[in-house]
Amino acid sequence: MRHISKTIFSGVVSVVTLAAPIVPSIGHAIDANLITNPSLETANTAGTAPVGWSTGNWGTNTASFQYANTGYASNRSAYVSVSGYQSGDAKWYFNPVNVNPNTTYTFSEAYQSSIPTHIVAESIDANNVASYFDVAATVAASPTNWTLVTYQVPTKATTKQLTIFHVVEANGWLRTDNFSLTPPAQAPNPVPNYSMEQASTTTLPVDWVHGKWGTNTPTYQYVTNDGHDGTHSVKLTMASYQSGDAEWDFTPQPLTRGADYRFTAWYKTNTIPHVVAHYIKDDGTEDFFGLPDPEPGTNAATTWQQYSDVFSVPQDVQAVSLYFFLGNNGWVQTDDYHITPYQYTGFNRGLVSLTFDDGFEENITTALPVLDQYGFKATHCFATQYVEGIPQAEQEVKQIAADGQEICAHTVTHPWLTQDTTAQVDYELSHSQQYLQQLTGQQVKDFASPYGDYNASVNTEIQKYFQSHRTTDEGFNSKDNLNVYRLRVQNMQPTTTLAQVQQWVNKAKADHTWLILIYHVISTDQANMDAFDTYKPDFDAQMAWLAQSGITVERWDQARAEVLSQ
């Protein structure tokens, strides 16, 4: 028997309370409704209940259920009354239906009730574990007339099945009918020739091109006898690699500025490819947004794998393409590209964490005083070979720690970790952590990979020593995409404008996501800055605006603990 414990709504699982219902103009396409027997007209063989529906109650109360011979726009309805109420609830509910994760469904019904009631969603994951969240905390009484209501019900990242409970939690009665649960309307896929079935020539699909740069030898194939959707796909094989990369790329398409999207594609590979969003800006220049690398399974060379992640369209971008590319020898075959609108599932509030890599020499005088001016506590990540045994450097790191800033490990020698042996990776992690803990007296909980270079085996080693890992994969961290060992960031560069920082922060504030900014050296020498340094006057302006923005600024470890508690 299904029941809902009141303790669920006090923090055991997340509770989503949605806005007040909208009275709809009822009418969903019949084939779009996921609920079996939605108007309750079809009875079971005994005639005692509608097919596909069940009753449930728990707690201390006396529940009476009736399969009534009157309805909203039909001849039947579901009726429940409660007396002797002390605790628990009672309800009719439809059998759980299969749904997609991270998707907002529309639920509607008609009801009459003598008392205010409550609507709850039951989310069931792949292991048949149920969790619950509010759809409507209070539904007004309607003792005389039928009332029609509609609610938006967002599924979780783990949701496989869903049902809805309209519950009675006091002495009184409830009658329900005319149910509907429908998926969102599918927006047209903006990717042209998304499955490569239309050929331009024997070697090229319509609206697709290929390109390369650097020193390497790519081979491009238009495959016509192997596809995930249909029989066509594209394949890139890289040989003689020394530098640069190569890719297949579809014609850039206009998307809504400022909007978020999910990119999904299918691939086979014998290596680890990379994925990027390619932006064409209003001034004709190009920009690139690095998405997390795929994590191919052991059967990836023979079995299609799904890749799916999210990206945002900046306000100054007129067209977007996304592609897989190779920066090493190997091959990748891709097909079935889709771009769909996406909405983050936020935390309780928006958060910003400031992180600094490799900059203790300058940052002790350029960044730390500004952080102190605004009361900001940040996270500073050090490759220890540049500190260990150097008295001035050790003193500066100790001073940063004594200021209440978090100290984070950034390896010993700042290597490309994916090119090291497991033993070498283990040393880079363990020694940097042990040394920094001994130097500062702080527990070093978090790790930032040099160059954002990692793979599944590197992450396995990281998890032995650290509570989280910050990448250079760009994006925002939210409830539905949170992976503390693949934390997403925005990378600060000399060209990053105050307006760009404002857009990122305002977005995190509006969506209740966790924004992590990566700074390196805060420099007073503009003419000699490296590719990821920030000019001090720019940094000063960014921190002044951040202080005025009203968003909460927390150290990485503090923000991590906060979001994991939700």
C-alpha positions as CSV (number, residue, x, y, z in Angstrom):
1,M,0.0,0.0,0.0
2,R,1.4,3.4,-1.0
3,H,1.6,6.0,1.7
4,I,3.3,9.3,2.4
5,S,5.1,9.9,5.6
6,K,4.9,13.4,6.9
7,T,8.6,13.3,7.7
8,I,9.3,13.3,3.9
9,F,8.3,16.9,3.8
10,S,10.7,18.0,6.5
11,G,13.9,17.4,4.6
12,V,14.3,13.7,3.8
13,V,13.7,14.5,0.2
14,S,13.4,17.7,-1.7
15,V,10.1,19.4,-1.7
16,V,9.1,21.5,-4.8
17,T,6.2,23.9,-4.1
18,L,4.9,25.3,-7.4
19,A,2.9,28.4,-8.1
20,A,-0.8,28.6,-7.7
21,P,-2.8,26.6,-10.2
22,I,-4.0,28.1,-13.5
23,V,-7.6,27.4,-14.5
24,P,-7.2,25.8,-17.9
25,S,-9.1,25.6,-21.0
26,I,-9.3,21.8,-20.7
27,G,-8.4,19.8,-23.8
28,H,-5.4,17.6,-24.4
29,A,-4.9,15.4,-27.4
30,I,-6.2,11.9,-26.4
31,D,-3.0,10.2,-27.6
32,A,-0.8,12.6,-25.5
33,N,-2.5,11.7,-22.2
34,L,-0.3,9.2,-20.3
35,I,-2.9,8.1,-17.8
36,T,-4.8,4.9,-18.5
37,N,-8.6,5.3,-18.2
38,P,-8.4,9.0,-17.3
39,S,-12.1,9.6,-17.1
40,L,-12.6,6.4,-15.0
41,E,-15.3,5.1,-17.4
42,T,-13.8,1.6,-17.7
43,A,-14.6,-0.6,-14.7
44,N,-12.7,-3.7,-13.6
45,T,-14.4,-7.1,-14.0
46,A,-16.0,-6.8,-10.5
47,G,-17.3,-3.3,-11.3
48,T,-15.8,-2.0,-8.0
49,A,-13.0,0.2,-9.3
50,P,-11.8,1.8,-12.5
51,V,-9.2,-0.1,-14.5
52,G,-5.7,1.2,-13.9
53,W,-6.6,2.9,-10.5
54,S,-5.9,2.0,-6.9
55,T,-6.8,3.3,-3.4
56,G,-4.5,3.9,-0.5
57,N,-4.5,5.2,3.0
58,W,-2.2,5.3,6.0
59,G,-2.1,6.6,9.5
60,T,-5.0,6.8,12.0
61,N,-8.2,7.6,10.2
62,T,-11.2,5.8,8.7
63,A,-11.3,6.0,4.9
64,S,-14.3,5.1,2.7
65,F,-13.7,4.7,-1.1
66,Q,-16.5,4.7,-3.7
67,Y,-16.4,4.2,-7.5
68,A,-19.3,6.6,-8.0
69,N,-21.9,6.6,-10.7
70,T,-21.7,10.3,-11.4
71,G,-18.9,12.4,-12.8
72,Y,-17.6,15.7,-14.2
73,A,-18.3,15.1,-17.9
74,S,-18.9,11.4,-17.8
75,N,-20.8,8.8,-15.7
76,R,-18.1,7.8,-13.2
77,S,-15.8,9.4,-10.7
78,A,-13.6,8.4,-7.7
79,Y,-14.8,9.4,-4.3
80,V,-13.1,9.2,-0.9
81,S,-14.2,10.3,2.5
82,V,-12.4,10.4,5.8
83,S,-13.7,10.4,9.4
84,G,-12.1,9.9,12.8
85,Y,-9.0,11.7,11.4
86,Q,-5.9,11.8,13.6
87,S,-3.0,11.3,11.2
88,G,-2.1,10.1,7.6
89,D,-4.2,10.5,4.5
90,A,-6.4,8.7,2.0
91,K,-6.5,8.9,-1.9
92,W,-7.3,7.3,-5.2
93,Y,-4.3,7.2,-7.7
94,F,-3.5,6.0,-11.2
95,N,-1.0,3.3,-11.8
96,P,2.5,4.9,-12.2
97,V,3.4,5.7,-15.8
98,N,6.7,5.9,-17.5
99,V,8.1,9.4,-17.9
100,N,11.4,11.1,-18.9
101,P,13.7,12.7,-16.3
102,N,14.3,16.4,-16.1
103,T,11.0,17.1,-17.9
104,T,8.0,19.2,-17.0
105,Y,4.6,17.5,-17.5
106,T,1.2,19.1,-17.3
107,F,-1.3,17.5,-14.9
108,S,-5.0,18.4,-14.8
109,E,-8.1,17.1,-13.2
110,A,-11.6,18.1,-12.1
111,Y,-12.6,17.8,-8.5
112,Q,-15.2,18.6,-5.8
113,S,-14.3,18.6,-2.1
114,S,-15.8,19.6,1.3
115,I,-12.4,20.7,2.7
116,P,-9.0,22.0,1.4
117,T,-6.9,19.1,0.1
118,H,-3.3,18.5,-1.1
119,I,-1.7,17.1,-4.3
120,V,1.5,15.2,-4.2
121,A,3.7,13.6,-6.9
122,E,5.4,10.2,-6.3
123,S,8.6,9.9,-8.3
124,I,10.0,6.3,-8.7
125,D,13.6,5.7,-9.8
126,A,15.2,2.8,-11.6
127,N,15.6,0.9,-8.4
128,N,11.9,1.2,-7.6
129,V,12.7,3.7,-4.8
130,A,10.0,6.3,-4.3
131,S,10.3,9.9,-3.3
132,Y,7.7,12.7,-3.0
133,F,7.3,16.4,-3.7
134,D,4.4,18.8,-3.5
135,V,2.4,19.7,-6.6
136,A,0.0,21.8,-4.7
137,A,0.3,22.3,-0.9
138,T,-3.3,23.5,-0.6
139,V,-6.2,23.0,-3.0
140,A,-9.2,25.1,-2.1
141,A,-12.5,23.4,-1.1
142,S,-15.2,23.2,-3.7
143,P,-18.2,21.5,-2.2
144,T,-20.8,22.4,-4.8
145,N,-19.3,22.9,-8.2
146,W,-16.7,21.0,-10.2
147,T,-13.4,22.9,-10.3
148,L,-10.8,22.4,-13.1
149,V,-7.1,22.8,-12.2
150,T,-3.8,22.4,-14.0
151,Y,-0.3,22.2,-12.6
152,Q,3.2,21.9,-14.0
153,V,5.0,18.8,-12.6
154,P,8.8,18.7,-13.1
155,T,10.4,15.3,-12.9
156,K,13.8,14.7,-11.2
157,A,17.0,13.5,-12.8
158,T,16.4,10.0,-11.4
159,T,12.7,9.8,-12.2
160,K,11.6,6.7,-14.3
161,Q,7.9,6.6,-13.3
162,L,5.4,9.0,-11.9
163,T,1.9,9.0,-10.3
164,I,-0.1,11.8,-8.6
165,F,-1.9,11.6,-5.3
166,H,-4.8,14.0,-4.5
167,V,-5.1,13.3,-0.8
168,V,-7.5,14.0,2.0
169,E,-5.7,14.8,5.3
170,A,-8.7,15.7,7.5
171,N,-12.3,14.8,8.1
172,G,-14.1,15.5,4.9
173,W,-14.6,14.2,1.3
174,L,-13.1,14.5,-2.2
175,R,-14.5,13.5,-5.6
176,T,-12.2,13.5,-8.7
177,D,-12.5,12.9,-12.4
178,N,-11.2,13.8,-15.9
179,F,-7.5,13.4,-15.3
180,S,-4.7,14.2,-17.7
181,L,-0.9,13.9,-17.6
182,T,0.8,15.2,-20.8
183,P,4.4,15.7,-21.8
184,P,5.6,19.1,-23.0
185,A,5.1,19.9,-26.7
186,Q,8.1,19.0,-28.7
187,A,9.9,22.0,-30.2
188,P,11.3,21.4,-33.7
189,N,14.8,20.2,-33.6
190,P,17.0,23.1,-34.9
191,V,19.8,20.8,-36.0
192,P,19.6,20.6,-39.8
193,N,19.8,17.1,-41.3
194,Y,20.2,15.8,-37.7
195,S,20.6,12.2,-38.7
196,M,22.7,12.8,-41.8
197,E,20.2,10.9,-44.0
198,Q,20.2,13.7,-46.7
199,A,23.3,13.6,-48.9
200,S,24.9,16.6,-50.5
201,T,27.5,14.4,-52.3
202,T,28.6,10.9,-51.8
203,T,31.1,12.1,-49.2
204,L,29.1,14.9,-47.5
205,P,25.7,15.1,-45.8
206,V,23.6,18.2,-46.4
207,D,24.3,21.1,-44.0
208,W,27.5,19.4,-42.6
209,V,31.1,20.4,-43.1
210,H,34.4,19.2,-41.6
211,G,37.5,21.1,-40.6
212,K,40.9,21.0,-38.8
213,W,43.7,23.1,-37.5
214,G,47.2,22.3,-36.3
215,T,49.6,19.5,-37.2
216,N,47.6,16.3,-37.7
217,T,46.1,14.0,-40.4
218,P,42.4,13.6,-40.2
219,T,40.2,11.3,-42.4
220,Y,36.5,12.2,-42.8
221,Q,33.9,9.5,-43.7
222,Y,30.2,9.9,-44.6
223,V,29.0,6.5,-43.4
224,T,26.0,5.2,-45.2
225,N,25.4,1.7,-43.7
226,D,25.6,2.4,-39.9
227,G,23.5,5.0,-38.0
228,H,21.8,5.4,-34.7
229,D,18.8,6.9,-36.4
230,G,18.5,5.7,-39.9
231,T,21.5,4.3,-41.8
232,H,23.8,7.3,-42.0
233,S,26.4,8.9,-39.7
234,V,29.8,10.7,-39.9
235,K,33.1,9.5,-38.7
236,L,36.4,11.2,-38.0
237,T,39.7,9.3,-37.7
238,M,42.8,11.2,-36.5
239,A,46.4,10.1,-37.3
240,S,49.9,11.6,-37.0
241,Y,48.6,13.9,-34.3
242,Q,51.0,16.6,-33.0
243,S,48.7,19.6,-32.3
244,G,45.4,21.2,-33.0
245,D,42.1,19.2,-33.6
246,A,39.6,18.2,-36.2
247,E,35.8,17.8,-36.3
248,W,32.5,17.4,-38.2
249,D,30.3,20.4,-37.8
250,F,26.7,21.3,-38.8
251,T,25.7,24.7,-40.1
252,P,25.3,27.1,-37.2
253,Q,21.6,27.8,-36.3
254,P,19.9,30.8,-34.6
255,L,18.7,30.0,-31.0
256,T,17.1,32.1,-28.4
257,R,19.5,34.5,-26.8
258,G,20.0,34.0,-23.1
259,A,18.2,30.7,-23.2
260,D,19.4,27.3,-22.0
261,Y,19.4,24.1,-24.1
262,R,20.2,20.5,-23.8
263,F,22.4,19.0,-26.5
264,T,22.0,15.2,-27.1
265,A,23.9,13.1,-29.7
266,W,25.0,9.5,-30.2
267,Y,28.5,8.3,-30.8
268,K,30.9,5.4,-31.1
269,T,34.6,5.8,-30.4
270,N,37.9,4.1,-29.5
271,T,39.2,7.2,-27.5
272,I,37.8,10.0,-25.5
273,P,36.5,12.8,-27.8
274,H,35.6,16.3,-26.7
275,V,32.5,18.4,-27.2
276,V,32.1,22.1,-27.7
277,A,29.5,24.7,-28.5
278,H,30.6,26.9,-31.4
279,Y,29.2,30.5,-31.1
280,I,28.9,33.0,-34.0
281,K,28.7,36.4,-32.4
282,D,27.0,39.5,-33.6
283,D,30.3,41.2,-34.6
284,G,31.2,38.2,-36.7
285,T,33.8,36.7,-34.3
286,E,33.7,33.2,-32.9
287,D,33.7,31.9,-29.4
288,F,33.6,28.4,-27.9
289,F,31.9,26.9,-24.8
290,G,33.5,23.7,-23.6
291,L,31.1,21.0,-22.5
292,P,32.1,18.1,-20.3
293,D,33.9,15.3,-22.2
294,P,31.9,12.1,-22.9
295,E,32.6,9.1,-20.7
296,P,32.5,6.1,-23.2
297,G,31.7,2.7,-21.9
298,T,34.0,-0.3,-22.5
299,N,31.8,-1.3,-25.5
300,A,31.9,2.2,-27.1
301,A,33.8,1.0,-30.2
302,T,30.9,-1.3,-31.2
303,T,27.8,0.1,-29.4
304,W,26.2,3.5,-29.8
305,Q,26.6,5.7,-26.7
306,Q,24.4,8.6,-25.7
307,Y,26.0,12.0,-24.9
308,S,23.8,14.7,-23.2
309,D,24.6,17.9,-21.5
310,V,23.5,21.5,-21.3
311,F,24.7,24.9,-22.6
312,S,23.5,28.5,-22.5
313,V,23.3,31.0,-25.4
314,P,25.0,34.3,-24.6
315,Q,23.1,37.5,-25.4
316,D,25.5,38.5,-28.2
317,V,25.4,35.2,-30.1
318,Q,23.5,35.0,-33.4
319,A,24.0,31.3,-34.3
320,V,25.3,28.1,-32.6
321,S,26.7,24.8,-33.7
322,L,27.9,21.9,-31.5
323,Y,30.3,19.2,-32.4
324,F,32.6,16.4,-31.2
325,F,36.3,16.9,-31.9
326,L,39.5,14.9,-31.5
327,G,42.8,16.3,-30.2
328,N,44.6,13.0,-30.3
329,N,44.9,9.9,-32.4
330,G,41.8,7.7,-32.6
331,W,38.3,7.8,-34.1
332,V,34.8,9.0,-33.3
333,Q,31.6,8.3,-35.2
334,T,28.5,10.4,-34.5
335,D,24.8,10.6,-35.4
336,D,21.3,11.7,-34.2
337,Y,22.0,15.3,-33.0
338,H,19.2,17.1,-31.0
339,I,18.9,20.5,-29.3
340,T,16.0,21.0,-26.9
341,P,15.0,23.8,-24.5
342,Y,16.2,23.2,-21.0
343,Q,15.4,24.5,-17.5
344,Y,17.7,24.2,-14.6
345,T,16.4,22.7,-11.3
346,G,17.7,25.1,-8.8
347,F,18.9,24.9,-5.2
348,N,17.4,27.0,-2.4
349,R,19.3,30.0,-3.5
350,G,22.0,31.1,-6.0
351,L,25.6,30.9,-4.9
352,V,29.0,32.1,-6.2
353,S,32.4,30.6,-5.3
354,L,35.6,32.4,-6.3
355,T,38.6,30.2,-7.0
356,F,42.2,31.1,-7.8
357,D,44.8,28.9,-9.4
358,D,48.6,29.3,-9.4
359,G,48.7,32.9,-8.2
360,F,50.0,33.2,-4.7
361,E,52.9,35.5,-5.5
362,E,50.8,38.3,-6.9
363,N,47.5,37.5,-5.4
364,I,48.6,38.0,-1.8
365,T,48.9,41.7,-2.6
366,T,46.4,42.1,-5.5
367,A,43.5,39.8,-4.8
368,L,43.5,39.2,-1.0
369,P,43.0,42.8,0.1
370,V,40.0,43.2,-2.3
371,L,38.5,40.0,-1.0
372,D,38.9,41.2,2.6
373,Q,37.4,44.6,1.6
374,Y,34.1,42.9,0.7
375,G,34.3,40.1,3.3
376,F,34.6,37.4,0.5
377,K,36.2,34.1,1.4
378,A,37.5,32.3,-1.6
379,T,39.3,29.1,-2.5
380,H,43.0,29.2,-3.5
381,C,44.6,26.2,-5.3
382,F,48.3,25.5,-5.3
383,A,50.7,23.2,-7.2
384,T,53.0,22.5,-4.3
385,Q,56.4,22.3,-6.1
386,Y,56.2,26.1,-6.5
387,V,55.7,26.5,-2.7
388,E,57.4,23.6,-0.9
389,G,60.8,24.5,0.6
390,I,60.5,28.2,-0.5
391,P,60.2,30.2,2.7
392,Q,58.5,33.3,1.2
393,A,56.0,31.2,-0.8
394,E,55.2,29.0,2.2
395,Q,54.6,32.1,4.4
396,E,52.2,33.6,1.7
397,V,50.1,30.4,1.5
398,K,50.0,30.3,5.3
399,Q,48.8,34.0,5.4
400,I,46.1,33.2,2.9
401,A,44.9,30.3,5.0
402,A,45.0,32.4,8.2
403,D,42.8,34.9,6.5
404,G,39.9,32.3,6.5
405,Q,40.4,31.5,2.8
406,E,40.1,27.8,1.8
407,I,43.3,26.0,0.5
408,C,42.8,23.6,-2.3
409,A,45.2,21.1,-3.9
410,H,46.3,21.6,-7.5
411,T,48.8,18.7,-7.7
412,V,52.6,18.8,-7.1
413,T,54.0,19.5,-10.6
414,H,51.0,20.8,-12.5
415,P,51.0,17.9,-15.1
416,W,48.5,16.6,-17.6
417,L,47.1,14.0,-15.3
418,T,45.6,11.8,-18.1
419,Q,49.1,11.3,-19.5
420,D,50.5,10.1,-16.1
421,T,50.5,6.5,-14.8
422,T,48.1,5.7,-11.9
423,A,51.1,5.7,-9.5
424,Q,52.1,9.2,-10.7
425,V,48.5,10.5,-10.4
426,D,48.3,9.0,-6.9
427,Y,51.5,10.9,-5.9
428,E,50.4,14.2,-7.4
429,L,47.2,14.0,-5.3
430,S,48.4,12.5,-2.1
431,H,51.6,14.5,-1.6
432,S,50.0,17.9,-2.5
433,Q,47.2,17.2,-0.1
434,Q,49.5,16.1,2.8
435,Y,51.9,18.9,2.3
436,L,49.3,21.7,2.2
437,Q,47.5,20.2,5.3
438,Q,50.8,20.1,7.2
439,L,51.7,23.7,6.1
440,T,48.4,25.4,6.9
441,G,46.8,23.3,9.5
442,Q,43.7,23.2,7.4
443,Q,42.0,20.1,6.1
444,V,42.4,20.1,2.3
445,K,39.1,18.7,1.0
446,D,38.9,19.9,-2.6
447,F,41.0,19.4,-5.7
448,A,41.4,21.4,-9.0
449,S,42.8,19.5,-12.0
450,P,45.5,21.3,-13.9
451,Y,44.3,22.4,-17.4
452,G,41.0,20.8,-16.5
453,D,42.5,17.6,-17.7
454,Y,40.8,14.4,-16.3
455,N,39.1,11.2,-17.3
456,A,37.2,8.5,-15.4
457,S,40.4,6.8,-14.1
458,V,41.8,10.1,-12.8
459,N,38.5,10.9,-11.1
460,T,38.6,7.4,-9.4
461,E,42.0,8.4,-7.9
462,I,40.7,11.9,-6.9
463,Q,37.8,10.3,-5.0
464,K,40.3,8.5,-2.8
465,Y,41.6,11.7,-1.3
466,F,39.2,14.6,-1.9
467,Q,35.5,15.4,-1.4
468,S,35.1,17.1,-4.7
469,H,36.9,18.0,-8.0
470,R,36.6,21.3,-9.9
471,T,37.1,21.0,-13.7
472,T,37.3,23.7,-16.3
473,D,34.1,22.4,-18.0
474,E,31.9,25.4,-18.5
475,G,28.4,25.8,-17.1
476,F,26.4,26.1,-13.9
477,N,25.9,23.5,-11.2
478,S,22.3,22.7,-10.4
479,K,20.3,20.0,-8.6
480,D,19.7,18.1,-11.8
481,N,23.3,18.1,-13.1
482,L,25.3,18.2,-9.8
483,N,28.4,16.0,-9.9
484,V,30.8,17.1,-7.2
485,Y,33.7,15.3,-9.0
486,R,32.9,17.2,-12.2
487,L,32.1,20.6,-11.0
488,R,31.4,23.2,-13.7
489,V,32.8,26.6,-13.9
490,Q,33.2,29.8,-15.9
491,N,36.8,30.6,-16.8
492,M,38.0,34.1,-16.3
493,Q,40.2,35.5,-19.1
494,P,41.8,38.9,-19.8
495,T,38.9,39.5,-22.3
496,T,36.1,38.7,-19.8
497,T,34.1,41.8,-19.4
498,L,32.2,43.1,-16.4
499,A,29.0,42.7,-18.4
500,Q,29.7,39.0,-18.9
501,V,30.3,38.5,-15.2
502,Q,27.1,40.3,-14.5
503,Q,25.2,38.0,-16.9
504,W,26.7,34.9,-15.2
505,V,25.9,36.1,-11.7
506,N,22.4,37.3,-12.6
507,K,21.7,33.9,-14.2
508,A,22.9,32.0,-11.1
509,K,20.8,34.3,-8.9
510,A,17.6,33.8,-11.0
511,D,18.0,30.1,-11.6
512,H,19.3,29.3,-8.1
513,T,22.4,27.6,-9.4
514,W,25.9,27.4,-8.1
515,L,28.4,29.5,-10.2
516,I,32.1,28.8,-9.7
517,L,34.5,31.4,-11.2
518,I,38.2,30.4,-12.0
519,Y,40.7,33.2,-11.7
520,H,44.4,32.8,-12.0
521,V,46.9,35.7,-11.4
522,I,45.4,39.1,-10.6
523,S,48.0,41.2,-12.4
524,T,49.0,44.8,-12.4
525,D,51.1,44.3,-15.5
526,Q,48.6,44.4,-18.3
527,A,51.1,44.1,-21.1
528,N,52.6,40.8,-19.8
529,M,49.5,38.9,-18.7
530,D,49.0,35.2,-19.5
531,A,46.0,33.8,-21.3
532,F,44.0,33.3,-18.1
533,D,45.2,36.3,-16.0
534,T,42.9,39.1,-15.0
535,Y,43.9,42.8,-14.9
536,K,43.6,44.2,-11.4
537,P,41.3,47.2,-12.3
538,D,38.9,44.7,-14.0
539,F,39.0,42.4,-10.9
540,D,38.3,45.4,-8.6
541,A,35.3,46.3,-10.7
542,Q,34.0,42.7,-10.8
543,M,34.3,42.4,-7.0
544,A,32.6,45.7,-6.3
545,W,29.7,44.8,-8.5
546,L,29.5,41.3,-7.0
547,A,29.3,42.8,-3.5
548,Q,26.3,44.9,-4.7
549,S,24.5,42.1,-6.5
550,G,23.0,40.5,-3.4
551,I,24.1,37.0,-4.3
552,T,25.7,34.8,-1.6
553,V,29.4,34.3,-2.0
554,E,30.8,31.2,-0.3
555,R,34.0,29.2,-0.3
556,W,34.0,26.2,-2.5
557,D,33.8,23.8,0.5
558,Q,31.0,25.7,2.2
559,A,28.9,25.9,-1.0
560,R,29.5,22.2,-1.7
561,A,28.2,21.3,1.8
562,E,25.2,23.6,1.3
563,V,24.0,22.2,-2.0
564,L,24.6,18.6,-1.0
565,S,22.3,19.1,2.0
566,Q,19.4,19.9,-0.3
